[in-house]
């Protein structure tokens, strides 16, 4: 099923050397903020992370541990201080067209219809319009928004707007999907529902996902691996592989094995004296 | 009264009212629908009969009926229409020039930080100059014809628009700009896709003030020196103690302003439709 949507093929050529096992590579990443007239703040320290193509990785950590900073560096929005960051073999120094991003707020443009909002990345990157219109339509169907193409964002609920935001992030068939606490603003019920939806979308679109969240259960439920960051300066405390069978249902979260993962991740926070 | 049965009904539930009773319920929820015309009728009646009762001279304050009479007289006079045409021309031309220049300059200024920082103090200083006081100067420079009034209307509608354009282009939401940046947008694309649409509600606010100011500018210009136009006609009627005629011209000027205002509101509702909607739905 992964196909209908993936079929259009990747448009940029990848350097032959890119291995599917190191689709995203972060090596010795450091990030320091140098405020004027005060001591520098170390936000991230010696981050090393390799993500396989098609993998779902979550980053969790206490507030201010730099998890959003890490995502912004991957998105090319924030410069790194030291180290190397590569996505699909390309050094990240500015926003790459290979990346799609879902934000904490849907950030749709209120003067555009849902359909035109979803087409924004294709429009910016001047991609073939007809081909991407078709893909946008498929994505809308995938997230259950068929029939809402001509509506404006304010006519949709928060959860529907966020789903439109996911379509927008996927319309140009990015190599990597970055998600910055995408469900943080939703109520608990909608959030659980969106988690299940996201897994389904991910399964069918096959994208590589890096998701930042402050919800440990959400990270466990969604991910192949959970990266636990320590409090400032953010270092990788542990990378926890989540070996729960897929496809996953919400009920998996009440199983003992899921509980063990959640407790293990939480123990890092407790040890650091921060309870999320 | 016909409305008593409505008043006696139980309070409205959230369900939308059936079509039949809709209009009456509207009147209850939006009392201004009948309050506004009522106030008008009461004021006009009080004016009409109060002036009679107190024997106020028509040279001081004409009665509404006399104003209507004068208005009818003027509307039947082809010369009046040519005055109206002249003032409309001056105001519209000045409006287009003033507002157009403000959009261009405002866009240019807000693109370059240094330019904005350098020019802003001058703009603020200029804004405090009472532009109306410049009218004699413009007549001196540009003569008694159309040009001096157009310049006056342009100058006076320029500043509110300029401030709105700058403010509007600055008002673009940082998250939206960041979103476009992630997807690789250039500065020009960001301008076209977010900054300009974000500025539209401000631009319409500027247009709304600007058109009224432009009419004001044209009339003031005509006061200083002109041989035609509604401002000239105002002075003429005043000299001739035709106070009812003067009021009639004022009525025409108000209608002009109102019409222009409604046209702009209509455009705004079509072109910047989201601004109102988001205000209602959102915060």
Interface residues (C-beta under 8 A of the other chain):
Chain A: X75 X76 X77 X95 X96 X97 X99 X100 X101 X103 X105 X107 X109 X110 X111 X120 X121 X123 X124 X125 X152 X154 X172
Chain B: X175 X176 X178 X179 X180 X181 X182 X183 X184 X185 X189 X193 X194 X197 X200 X272 X273 X274 X277 X278 X281 X282
